[in-house]
Amino acid sequence: MKHKSLFVLGLCSFFSTGLIAQDTLSSAQHKLEEIVISGQYNPQSINKAVNNVTVLNRQRIENLGAVTLADALNQVMNISILPNATTGRSSIKMFGLDGQYFTILVDNVPMISDEGFGNNTDLTQINLDDVAQIEIVEGSMGVDYGANAVTGIINIITKKNNINDWNVRAFIQEETVGKEYNFNDKGKHIQGLTLGHNISDNVYASVSYTHNDFKGWYDQRQGFTYYGDQDKRGHEWLPKNQDNLKAFINYHKGSYRVFYKFEYFDERMKNYSKSFDLNENPLFETIDPIAFDQKINTKRWSNVLNTSGRIEDLMFFDLSFSYQKQQKTNNSYRYRIRYDEKFDQSNVKTESREVFFSRGTFSEFINWDNAKFQLGYEITNSKGYSAMSQGLGEKPENHTLGSYDFYASSEINVLPRFMIRPGYRLMTSNTFENQHALSLVLKYVLKSGYEVRATFGTSPRLPSYEELYTYFVDVNHDLQGNPNLKPEKGKTFFLNFKKDIDINTELEFSTSLTGRYLEVNDKIDIIQMYEPTGLKFKYMNVDRYRNIGLTFLNQVHWRNIDFGVGFTISGSAQQMFEAPTDTDKYLYTPEVTANVSYKLPNWNTSFSLYYKYNGEEYKYVMETDMFGEYYFKGKQNSYSWLDFSVRQPLLDRKLIATFGVRNIFNVINLKTTANTATAHEPGATVMPIAYGRSCFLKVQYNLGF
């Protein structure tokens, strides 16, 4: 009943907003619109964009005190951040599907990670120091961005120029981790420096460095030097230290632009064992406690060259070339705690990826008033290995995955207010059979000013290295990959109603209502196989997943106040291998977001409050006991997340201080019975979601001259 009431309230709000504005629209004075890039032939104002794009601008990033992409996305509708206290990673979930089904790009180029290329990315490894805005497009984007863009894309747009001749930006951000903080071994300590210079009227260059030192979360534990009570050593959330260096140079003249970006990322994560061996000597009544610890080092190198422009009246082109490399090394050792001594050390390179990528688009080569056309190609060649996917004691085996895509689309103005955009992509590969992606976008602007968008898209999801090549077999385990896996097939349909209303110079509305349907067939799952030699597990294409939903968003700007509210109801259904048919039914989850910002006119002080309610999630789960297998409906508890910040510019806006509180409701763990047991570990009953309420203070200095 509560869910129905929220839905009715949102629906009434949507249509009443539109009715109120009908009489006053003619006198509106439109503000400068945001420009978006994702899925467009050329940069467009957000209202003229073909796809429905959500933009997180720099102001919102600053208000949130966001340092990494995980910080920025935590309050976004239909997106859930999934932190892992054990691995230190944070991934994304959208429409009930994890990061394997979602593509993350930087300036239209997919980003390498230790588990994929563009997908399944660790959000805590993406720093936002040079970011102008973040663009989010929901729904399958297989035609524009290739495989794995099943639920949508995030495109991170970086800064390309600067108004001043010289620009110096330095900041320090200190943050508590829950209640824990000091300058030595607790809290989070972040520093950044950016230098930018307009070398000439056409050339801009910049270099930036960010250091992010997360000391981990102790909670009831005592750190790596402790050797008292068992199970109190180490950290609840692992500490990690990041260095990120970026360099950029841009040449721009007329319609022609060429830029080169370099990035080096280095992360050191410390995994101190929570248990240890006391090594008691009864004869001398002494102890020599020894633990087995690890330091995991991730390094990433990225090179991106982009050139775009117009060749006279022939065409507009946009070409990107990228070489990226990432590797992970595990330094394991035994640690003699009392004497601060390491021994039996070993260094193993557990993962390595190298990717060459090129993407090109060509448009406006036919000059028709009512139609535009675009042709494009995309080449990806990825090679590497994962030692974690090999048998014990085996030398890692290199594998190469190559894909060669060609795509075409057109934008046709059938009527002055009606546009259609069909598209097709052919995906060829050295590993999989040819795949196909289709899209069709319809956009109609009603006389009342409402924009109606209907979007249909398909995208495959390619099997990962782990799913293809895992071979983890010993006396206790038998989990094998499957080189014969087929790509999963995803498709989505979205219907969106949107309207921006400027009643006068002081009052503006933006309202949107979106319905969706998503389906994934041939979904890959781990299947139990009973053989004479024992129980085995293998990846197979056996499941089907569906998601339906309705999302309402409304944003109001009045004088110095911005207020927004959003609501979504999402239903998920999964047809599981050999499961009873009554488990394949929709289970519904609500979600609510709200935000309010206020600026004091005389002091320019900004107050911001962001709220998100994540409703109960349900999922059918298989359990096994002495009587056999059975299925039950598991539940993950609901929770609310609230962030608050105050931002104060000083010294003629050269100095900006931001104070904020994250997770005001002090969420730490969620009770759940919806985690599926795997071949590695049983389903958990408590899922860590955060390390509690924390405070941050950011001091930023901007000097332009």
Legacy VTK file of the C-alpha trace (Angstrom):
# vtk DataFile Version 3.0
C-alpha trace
ASCII
DATASET POLYDATA
POINTS 705 float
0.000 0.000 0.000
2.861 2.371 0.817
4.430 1.701 -2.596
1.155 2.414 -4.409
0.710 5.703 -2.547
4.187 6.860 -3.523
3.483 5.988 -7.156
0.167 7.868 -7.249
1.765 10.903 -5.571
4.561 10.969 -8.144
2.181 10.558 -11.084
-0.081 13.367 -9.907
2.925 15.631 -9.349
4.140 15.005 -12.889
0.910 15.931 -14.654
-0.065 18.765 -12.301
3.302 20.419 -12.905
2.657 20.382 -16.628
-0.895 21.790 -16.291
0.188 24.656 -14.036
2.825 25.698 -16.535
0.607 25.752 -19.634
-0.569 29.328 -19.139
2.820 30.802 -18.355
5.069 29.091 -20.884
4.787 31.837 -23.483
6.543 34.341 -21.223
9.434 32.010 -20.304
13.022 33.125 -20.619
15.178 30.085 -21.238
18.464 29.657 -19.427
21.692 28.437 -20.973
21.292 24.692 -21.543
23.766 21.956 -20.653
25.720 20.425 -23.524
25.924 16.612 -23.765
28.132 14.341 -25.854
27.089 10.746 -25.137
25.281 9.060 -28.030
25.200 12.262 -30.151
26.607 12.926 -33.620
27.948 16.250 -32.327
27.743 17.958 -28.924
24.113 19.006 -28.370
22.072 20.895 -25.818
20.477 18.388 -23.469
16.953 19.146 -24.742
17.931 18.507 -28.369
19.727 15.265 -27.515
18.336 12.125 -29.108
18.762 9.977 -25.982
17.542 10.878 -22.517
20.783 11.865 -20.728
21.291 12.516 -17.010
24.092 14.987 -16.250
26.059 15.318 -13.012
27.791 18.667 -13.401
30.909 19.923 -11.640
28.853 21.855 -9.097
27.138 18.678 -7.884
30.446 16.805 -7.737
31.881 19.571 -5.546
28.804 19.710 -3.297
29.097 15.979 -2.649
32.804 16.264 -1.886
33.204 13.451 -4.413
36.785 12.299 -4.957
36.063 9.044 -6.801
33.279 7.943 -9.126
31.803 5.854 -6.303
31.251 9.057 -4.276
29.512 10.820 -7.171
27.104 8.002 -8.108
25.927 7.058 -4.642
22.895 9.384 -4.829
21.841 8.658 -8.442
18.455 7.105 -9.143
18.451 3.472 -10.393
22.150 3.065 -9.520
23.449 1.175 -6.492
27.077 1.155 -5.384
28.299 -2.242 -4.190
31.380 -1.878 -1.961
33.400 -4.945 -1.021
35.219 -4.621 2.298
37.266 -7.755 1.548
38.642 -6.778 -1.869
38.464 -2.980 -1.486
36.527 -2.706 -4.770
33.298 -0.812 -5.418
31.203 -1.791 -8.419
27.891 -0.674 -9.859
24.443 -2.233 -10.066
21.699 -0.952 -12.347
18.264 -2.505 -12.856
19.337 -5.489 -10.760
22.383 -6.318 -12.920
25.999 -5.800 -11.889
28.891 -3.924 -13.499
29.439 -6.542 -16.218
26.356 -5.164 -17.988
27.314 -1.483 -17.790
30.003 0.410 -19.728
32.151 3.176 -18.239
33.964 5.492 -20.663
36.227 8.517 -20.387
35.668 10.891 -23.315
33.948 8.087 -25.277
36.838 5.647 -24.704
36.218 2.539 -22.525
38.386 2.286 -19.435
40.587 -0.716 -18.692
40.220 -2.610 -15.423
41.598 -5.825 -13.994
38.327 -7.614 -14.791
37.267 -6.096 -18.087
37.441 -3.258 -20.590
34.826 -0.620 -19.896
32.793 -2.917 -17.668
33.080 -4.319 -14.138
35.280 -1.347 -13.250
36.371 -0.537 -9.695
34.751 2.865 -9.132
37.179 3.784 -6.333
40.011 3.783 -8.920
38.465 6.612 -10.972
39.437 10.045 -9.633
37.373 13.090 -10.615
39.992 15.856 -10.363
39.892 16.725 -14.100
36.202 15.969 -14.749
33.856 18.595 -16.218
30.689 16.477 -15.997
29.408 12.899 -15.857
26.780 11.778 -18.389
24.536 8.769 -17.741
22.426 7.114 -20.435
20.079 4.316 -19.389
19.191 1.424 -21.690
21.045 -0.739 -24.183
23.579 1.293 -26.166
25.021 -1.539 -28.234
24.943 0.363 -31.540
26.845 3.397 -30.244
29.147 1.727 -27.706
29.308 -1.985 -28.512
29.117 -5.065 -26.339
28.377 -4.966 -22.586
26.379 -1.716 -22.729
23.253 -3.684 -21.810
21.820 -1.520 -19.023
23.500 1.733 -20.099
26.691 3.773 -20.070
28.520 6.342 -17.958
30.604 8.769 -20.000
33.062 10.866 -17.982
33.779 14.125 -19.804
37.090 15.747 -18.864
38.048 19.423 -19.015
39.614 20.475 -22.318
40.442 24.168 -21.837
40.747 27.030 -19.390
39.685 30.681 -19.460
42.822 32.094 -17.836
46.339 32.048 -19.242
47.555 30.167 -16.174
45.475 28.147 -13.752
46.653 26.634 -10.473
44.315 24.468 -8.429
45.345 22.811 -5.186
43.190 21.083 -2.611
43.412 19.119 0.611
40.563 16.939 1.845
40.538 15.326 5.278
37.857 12.790 6.076
36.943 10.572 8.981
36.307 6.867 8.448
33.308 6.384 10.678
34.433 7.836 13.995
38.091 7.108 13.295
40.548 9.848 12.431
44.073 11.020 13.130
46.977 12.266 11.017
48.884 9.000 11.275
47.040 5.734 10.717
43.301 6.521 10.669
40.921 8.359 8.369
41.192 9.372 4.724
43.761 11.934 3.567
43.560 13.347 0.024
45.681 15.963 -1.730
45.589 17.228 -5.291
47.402 19.708 -7.527
46.565 20.817 -11.075
48.564 23.180 -13.287
47.038 24.414 -16.535
48.435 26.829 -19.115
47.204 28.290 -22.394
50.475 28.021 -24.324
48.904 29.979 -27.170
45.453 30.922 -28.424
45.098 27.386 -29.810
47.100 25.194 -27.422
46.255 24.260 -23.841
48.207 21.900 -21.575
47.705 20.658 -18.048
49.189 18.233 -15.562
47.550 16.988 -12.368
48.406 14.750 -9.442
46.066 13.270 -6.824
47.022 11.272 -3.745
44.277 9.360 -1.924
45.327 7.619 1.286
42.522 5.542 2.824
43.756 4.139 6.144
41.034 1.509 6.305
38.331 1.009 8.898
39.274 -0.718 12.130
35.879 -0.885 13.863
36.590 -3.406 16.680
39.897 -4.569 15.205
43.340 -3.425 16.332
45.490 -3.201 13.179
48.430 -5.213 11.873
50.651 -4.925 14.990
48.092 -6.607 17.259
48.566 -10.171 18.526
46.229 -10.481 21.532
42.772 -11.996 21.150
42.196 -14.027 18.015
40.092 -12.452 15.266
40.831 -8.858 16.362
43.830 -8.238 14.145
43.726 -6.250 10.901
40.893 -4.092 9.518
37.208 -4.487 8.718
37.748 -2.430 5.529
41.139 -2.801 3.909
43.475 0.240 3.737
44.738 1.383 0.349
46.922 4.160 -0.977
46.497 5.650 -4.470
48.628 7.906 -6.668
47.144 9.269 -9.887
49.168 11.330 -12.384
47.570 12.825 -15.507
48.921 14.929 -18.367
46.903 16.562 -21.154
47.597 18.697 -24.221
44.951 20.068 -26.566
45.135 21.884 -29.914
41.971 23.569 -31.142
41.490 25.773 -34.187
38.134 26.358 -35.829
36.277 23.061 -36.032
39.480 21.022 -35.756
40.676 19.589 -32.441
43.360 17.115 -31.452
44.260 16.132 -27.898
46.472 13.606 -26.144
45.964 12.308 -22.600
48.295 10.241 -20.451
47.401 8.696 -17.115
49.387 6.654 -14.610
47.567 5.090 -11.669
49.184 3.183 -8.794
47.240 1.586 -5.931
48.677 -0.338 -2.980
46.146 -2.253 -0.919
47.141 -3.952 2.348
45.407 -7.165 3.370
46.476 -7.925 6.920
45.281 -11.350 8.012
42.609 -11.303 10.693
44.049 -14.438 12.301
47.573 -15.463 13.289
49.547 -18.311 14.801
50.854 -17.631 18.334
53.768 -20.104 17.936
53.909 -20.890 21.638
57.075 -22.396 23.108
56.040 -24.261 26.309
59.650 -24.880 27.292
60.591 -21.195 27.491
57.011 -19.954 27.961
57.311 -17.553 25.033
55.260 -16.739 21.957
56.285 -15.625 18.476
53.029 -14.637 16.721
53.176 -14.927 12.924
50.531 -13.837 10.387
50.200 -14.380 6.654
49.782 -10.923 5.049
49.482 -9.571 1.524
50.041 -6.333 -0.344
48.169 -6.067 -3.638
49.549 -3.554 -6.125
47.484 -2.375 -9.111
49.087 -0.245 -11.823
47.392 1.289 -14.845
48.821 3.164 -17.831
46.532 4.908 -20.299
47.327 6.740 -23.549
44.519 8.359 -25.562
44.833 10.337 -28.804
41.729 11.987 -30.257
41.262 14.090 -33.341
38.024 15.572 -34.655
36.860 18.212 -37.068
35.353 18.968 -40.424
37.004 18.247 -43.764
35.721 21.262 -45.699
32.161 20.406 -46.796
32.823 16.684 -47.113
32.216 15.312 -43.610
32.722 15.600 -39.880
35.050 13.030 -38.310
35.947 11.954 -34.781
38.790 9.446 -34.288
40.129 8.014 -31.025
43.150 5.758 -30.502
44.031 4.286 -27.141
46.620 1.962 -25.663
45.960 0.950 -22.066
47.630 -1.513 -19.730
46.809 -2.715 -16.255
48.497 -5.284 -14.056
48.051 -6.554 -10.528
50.807 -7.992 -8.344
50.358 -9.897 -5.094
53.211 -9.627 -2.589
52.524 -12.264 0.084
54.705 -12.865 3.114
54.782 -14.148 6.662
54.970 -11.417 9.255
56.616 -11.831 12.655
54.421 -9.358 14.542
56.487 -8.753 17.679
59.681 -8.087 15.717
58.211 -6.284 12.670
59.928 -8.802 10.384
58.845 -10.179 7.004
59.992 -13.548 5.652
58.982 -16.203 3.085
58.100 -13.414 0.674
56.788 -14.095 -2.826
55.720 -11.793 -5.654
53.178 -13.092 -8.148
51.709 -11.126 -11.026
48.107 -12.267 -10.705
46.543 -10.293 -13.551
47.718 -8.477 -16.653
45.754 -6.777 -19.438
46.840 -4.824 -22.506
44.264 -3.243 -24.787
44.533 -1.416 -28.076
41.347 0.447 -28.941
40.278 2.642 -31.825
36.928 4.245 -32.495
35.957 6.397 -35.447
32.766 8.112 -36.545
32.035 9.910 -39.806
28.946 12.078 -40.245
27.431 14.929 -42.286
28.817 13.471 -45.513
25.369 13.819 -47.109
23.872 17.314 -46.988
20.154 16.703 -46.582
18.046 19.189 -44.672
15.870 16.520 -43.070
18.345 13.707 -42.504
21.804 13.059 -41.044
23.876 9.909 -41.383
26.735 8.435 -39.404
29.136 5.579 -40.114
31.585 4.214 -37.600
34.028 1.507 -36.672
35.428 0.190 -33.403
38.442 -2.080 -32.963
39.439 -3.681 -29.668
42.359 -6.048 -29.197
42.810 -7.276 -25.641
45.403 -9.741 -24.445
46.446 -10.893 -21.027
45.819 -13.391 -18.288
44.494 -13.886 -14.796
46.527 -16.187 -12.555
43.447 -16.490 -10.357
41.774 -18.266 -13.287
44.450 -20.957 -13.586
44.954 -24.249 -11.848
47.100 -24.316 -8.750
50.771 -24.275 -9.647
50.129 -23.693 -13.341
51.824 -20.979 -15.361
49.258 -18.351 -16.393
48.093 -18.729 -19.972
47.727 -15.666 -22.191
44.505 -15.185 -24.123
43.658 -12.683 -26.838
40.192 -11.289 -27.409
39.722 -9.228 -30.547
36.572 -7.495 -31.753
36.053 -5.559 -34.958
32.795 -3.632 -35.203
31.121 -1.559 -37.892
27.991 0.491 -37.313
25.667 2.945 -39.023
22.771 5.134 -37.994
20.717 8.040 -39.261
18.624 10.863 -37.829
15.578 11.551 -39.971
13.208 14.471 -39.394
9.989 12.909 -40.643
8.010 15.960 -39.483
9.139 19.269 -37.944
8.394 17.836 -34.481
9.021 14.139 -35.162
12.454 12.520 -35.548
13.502 8.875 -35.838
16.968 7.411 -35.433
17.533 3.792 -36.552
20.934 2.146 -36.047
22.749 -1.144 -36.599
26.111 -2.565 -35.488
27.888 -5.690 -36.734
30.298 -7.162 -34.148
32.902 -9.613 -35.398
35.371 -11.390 -33.136
38.209 -13.895 -33.094
36.479 -15.722 -30.219
32.705 -15.507 -30.683
30.294 -15.788 -33.563
29.161 -12.548 -35.195
26.895 -10.481 -32.945
24.365 -7.825 -33.917
23.037 -4.751 -32.162
19.971 -2.766 -33.192
18.515 0.499 -32.001
15.545 2.685 -32.814
14.883 6.061 -31.195
11.693 8.041 -31.771
11.448 11.626 -30.546
8.300 13.727 -30.773
7.797 17.224 -29.351
4.167 17.878 -28.478
2.651 21.321 -28.964
2.401 21.615 -25.191
6.204 21.364 -25.033
6.456 17.788 -23.741
9.232 15.755 -25.325
8.366 12.098 -25.921
11.209 9.634 -26.502
10.758 5.953 -27.267
13.997 3.986 -27.331
14.569 0.367 -28.299
18.070 -1.076 -28.154
19.937 -4.363 -28.035
23.421 -5.248 -26.828
25.244 -8.519 -26.153
27.233 -9.117 -22.967
30.479 -10.932 -23.718
31.684 -13.623 -21.285
34.511 -12.474 -19.011
37.997 -13.987 -18.662
36.883 -15.712 -15.470
33.810 -17.241 -17.093
35.796 -18.453 -20.102
39.089 -19.627 -18.643
38.781 -20.320 -14.892
40.292 -23.641 -13.866
40.262 -23.824 -10.084
40.574 -27.475 -9.115
41.993 -29.027 -5.957
40.846 -31.548 -3.341
38.140 -29.132 -2.120
37.144 -27.223 -5.289
36.224 -27.939 -8.880
35.173 -24.741 -10.655
35.800 -24.609 -14.400
35.315 -21.958 -17.021
33.697 -22.694 -20.344
35.398 -21.548 -23.589
32.206 -22.499 -25.459
30.057 -19.888 -23.731
27.882 -17.722 -25.956
27.448 -13.977 -25.447
24.354 -13.041 -23.505
21.659 -11.177 -25.438
20.195 -8.040 -23.879
17.435 -5.753 -25.073
15.650 -2.758 -23.570
12.656 -0.569 -24.315
12.282 2.894 -22.724
9.422 5.375 -23.019
10.195 8.848 -21.636
8.073 12.001 -21.175
10.036 15.126 -20.352
9.416 18.844 -20.094
11.451 21.888 -19.058
9.375 24.903 -18.064
10.645 28.427 -17.399
7.698 30.219 -15.778
9.736 33.385 -15.245
13.318 34.360 -14.500
12.983 33.070 -10.940
10.925 29.856 -11.302
11.900 26.885 -13.478
10.665 23.277 -13.613
12.101 20.131 -15.126
9.961 17.011 -14.978
10.365 13.514 -16.414
8.485 10.192 -16.365
10.109 7.030 -17.768
8.853 3.475 -18.179
11.185 0.619 -19.098
11.454 -3.057 -19.954
14.754 -4.955 -19.954
15.462 -8.572 -20.853
18.651 -10.666 -20.904
18.617 -14.122 -22.494
21.296 -16.844 -22.378
22.377 -15.394 -19.024
25.513 -17.066 -17.667
25.335 -18.838 -14.318
27.374 -21.326 -12.281
25.757 -24.743 -12.556
26.277 -27.677 -10.198
27.183 -30.867 -12.034
26.972 -34.216 -10.231
29.592 -36.630 -11.567
31.009 -39.934 -10.286
34.175 -38.121 -9.172
32.190 -35.651 -7.080
30.425 -32.268 -7.254
31.648 -29.895 -9.962
30.724 -26.340 -10.948
30.740 -24.902 -14.464
29.683 -21.673 -16.184
26.811 -22.165 -18.656
24.254 -20.114 -20.643
21.087 -21.171 -18.842
19.130 -18.253 -17.326
16.842 -15.428 -18.396
16.486 -12.087 -16.574
13.778 -9.432 -16.903
13.252 -6.023 -15.327
10.365 -3.573 -15.582
10.112 -0.194 -13.941
8.689 3.298 -13.773
10.751 6.364 -12.782
9.548 9.875 -11.971
11.951 12.819 -11.561
11.124 16.446 -10.864
13.516 19.360 -10.305
12.482 22.911 -9.337
14.599 26.058 -9.283
13.176 29.085 -7.476
15.392 32.082 -6.766
18.262 30.701 -4.664
16.687 27.299 -4.006
16.990 24.091 -6.028
14.726 21.222 -5.032
14.352 17.799 -6.588
12.410 14.623 -5.874
12.421 11.276 -7.623
10.704 7.934 -7.306
11.125 4.601 -9.038
9.473 1.205 -8.713
11.476 -1.663 -10.184
10.417 -5.283 -10.699
12.901 -8.078 -11.435
12.304 -11.690 -12.463
14.876 -14.409 -13.119
14.269 -17.762 -14.766
16.908 -20.017 -13.210
18.243 -23.325 -14.479
15.980 -26.221 -13.390
14.187 -23.969 -10.870
10.416 -24.274 -10.327
8.348 -22.089 -12.645
6.844 -20.122 -9.741
10.277 -18.583 -9.028
10.178 -16.748 -12.367
7.949 -13.864 -11.304
8.455 -10.154 -10.732
9.599 -9.013 -7.288
9.319 -5.252 -6.724
11.622 -2.705 -5.056
10.924 1.033 -4.500
13.511 3.802 -4.495
13.164 7.487 -3.571
15.610 10.367 -4.005
15.408 13.984 -2.891
17.831 16.889 -2.960
17.722 20.514 -1.901
20.318 23.277 -2.269
20.187 26.842 -1.012
22.614 29.707 -1.596
22.875 32.706 0.736
22.934 35.712 -1.639
25.227 37.980 0.350
27.735 35.363 1.470
27.475 32.956 -1.507
27.306 30.136 1.027
25.789 26.965 -0.458
23.908 24.393 1.637
23.175 21.013 0.011
21.237 17.995 1.224
20.978 14.700 -0.695
18.692 11.833 0.360
18.157 8.363 -1.087
15.877 5.559 0.111
16.736 2.068 -1.147
13.765 -0.234 -0.617
13.675 -3.904 0.276
15.005 -6.197 -2.455
13.726 -9.718 -2.990
15.289 -12.614 -4.867
14.678 -16.340 -5.151
17.640 -18.293 -3.811
18.525 -21.977 -3.976
19.588 -23.772 -0.799
20.871 -27.308 -0.330
20.563 -29.438 2.763
20.503 -33.129 3.664
17.041 -33.470 2.090
18.039 -31.984 -1.280
17.619 -28.644 -3.078
14.856 -26.120 -2.493
14.118 -22.463 -3.348
12.925 -19.639 -1.117
12.327 -15.895 -1.489
15.270 -14.100 0.125
15.110 -10.486 1.279
17.652 -7.679 1.553
16.604 -5.014 4.052
15.903 -1.420 3.066
18.049 1.525 4.111
18.224 5.317 3.772
21.280 7.403 2.914
21.601 11.122 3.710
24.495 13.477 2.871
24.874 17.149 3.842
27.445 19.782 2.861
28.202 23.486 3.269
30.371 25.257 0.693
31.874 28.691 1.365
33.944 30.711 -1.145
36.485 33.161 0.309
39.075 35.652 -0.966
37.087 36.576 -4.070
36.328 32.869 -4.754
40.000 31.945 -4.868
39.647 29.886 -1.699
36.719 27.502 -1.235
36.031 25.522 1.920
33.555 22.621 1.910
32.409 20.801 5.029
30.158 17.773 4.792
28.703 14.774 6.565
28.189 11.494 4.684
25.843 8.710 5.690
24.114 10.721 8.425
21.889 7.742 9.299
25.035 5.714 10.096
24.330 2.741 7.803
26.935 -0.021 8.182
25.563 -3.501 7.470
22.436 -4.822 5.763
20.691 -7.996 6.810
20.050 -10.181 3.802
18.942 -13.680 2.909
19.092 -12.895 -0.831
22.763 -13.714 -1.455
23.250 -16.821 -3.543
25.774 -19.365 -2.290
28.596 -20.025 -4.768
31.352 -22.568 -5.224
33.644 -20.297 -3.183
31.556 -19.265 -0.199
28.062 -19.591 1.257
25.509 -16.813 1.027
26.073 -14.196 3.715
23.415 -13.038 6.191
25.050 -9.617 6.749
26.330 -7.492 3.866
28.724 -4.569 4.596
27.480 -1.436 2.837
29.466 1.380 4.521
31.713 2.179 7.463
29.223 4.468 9.177
28.787 8.214 9.476
31.808 10.261 8.411
32.735 13.934 8.108
34.971 15.655 5.568
36.599 19.041 5.178
37.924 20.148 1.806
39.973 23.306 1.284
40.551 24.249 -2.334
42.623 27.103 -3.733
42.112 28.339 -7.307
44.446 30.877 -8.850
43.941 32.082 -12.396
45.980 34.785 -14.050
LINES 1 706
705 0 1 2 3 4 5 6 7 8 9 10 11 12 13 14 15 16 17 18 19 20 21 22 23 24 25 26 27 28 29 30 31 32 33 34 35 36 37 38 39 40 41 42 43 44 45 46 47 48 49 50 51 52 53 54 55 56 57 58 59 60 61 62 63 64 65 66 67 68 69 70 71 72 73 74 75 76 77 78 79 80 81 82 83 84 85 86 87 88 89 90 91 92 93 94 95 96 97 98 99 100 101 102 103 104 105 106 107 108 109 110 111 112 113 114 115 116 117 118 119 120 121 122 123 124 125 126 127 128 129 130 131 132 133 134 135 136 137 138 139 140 141 142 143 144 145 146 147 148 149 150 151 152 153 154 155 156 157 158 159 160 161 162 163 164 165 166 167 168 169 170 171 172 173 174 175 176 177 178 179 180 181 182 183 184 185 186 187 188 189 190 191 192 193 194 195 196 197 198 199 200 201 202 203 204 205 206 207 208 209 210 211 212 213 214 215 216 217 218 219 220 221 222 223 224 225 226 227 228 229 230 231 232 233 234 235 236 237 238 239 240 241 242 243 244 245 246 247 248 249 250 251 252 253 254 255 256 257 258 259 260 261 262 263 264 265 266 267 268 269 270 271 272 273 274 275 276 277 278 279 280 281 282 283 284 285 286 287 288 289 290 291 292 293 294 295 296 297 298 299 300 301 302 303 304 305 306 307 308 309 310 311 312 313 314 315 316 317 318 319 320 321 322 323 324 325 326 327 328 329 330 331 332 333 334 335 336 337 338 339 340 341 342 343 344 345 346 347 348 349 350 351 352 353 354 355 356 357 358 359 360 361 362 363 364 365 366 367 368 369 370 371 372 373 374 375 376 377 378 379 380 381 382 383 384 385 386 387 388 389 390 391 392 393 394 395 396 397 398 399 400 401 402 403 404 405 406 407 408 409 410 411 412 413 414 415 416 417 418 419 420 421 422 423 424 425 426 427 428 429 430 431 432 433 434 435 436 437 438 439 440 441 442 443 444 445 446 447 448 449 450 451 452 453 454 455 456 457 458 459 460 461 462 463 464 465 466 467 468 469 470 471 472 473 474 475 476 477 478 479 480 481 482 483 484 485 486 487 488 489 490 491 492 493 494 495 496 497 498 499 500 501 502 503 504 505 506 507 508 509 510 511 512 513 514 515 516 517 518 519 520 521 522 523 524 525 526 527 528 529 530 531 532 533 534 535 536 537 538 539 540 541 542 543 544 545 546 547 548 549 550 551 552 553 554 555 556 557 558 559 560 561 562 563 564 565 566 567 568 569 570 571 572 573 574 575 576 577 578 579 580 581 582 583 584 585 586 587 588 589 590 591 592 593 594 595 596 597 598 599 600 601 602 603 604 605 606 607 608 609 610 611 612 613 614 615 616 617 618 619 620 621 622 623 624 625 626 627 628 629 630 631 632 633 634 635 636 637 638 639 640 641 642 643 644 645 646 647 648 649 650 651 652 653 654 655 656 657 658 659 660 661 662 663 664 665 666 667 668 669 670 671 672 673 674 675 676 677 678 679 680 681 682 683 684 685 686 687 688 689 690 691 692 693 694 695 696 697 698 699 700 701 702 703 704
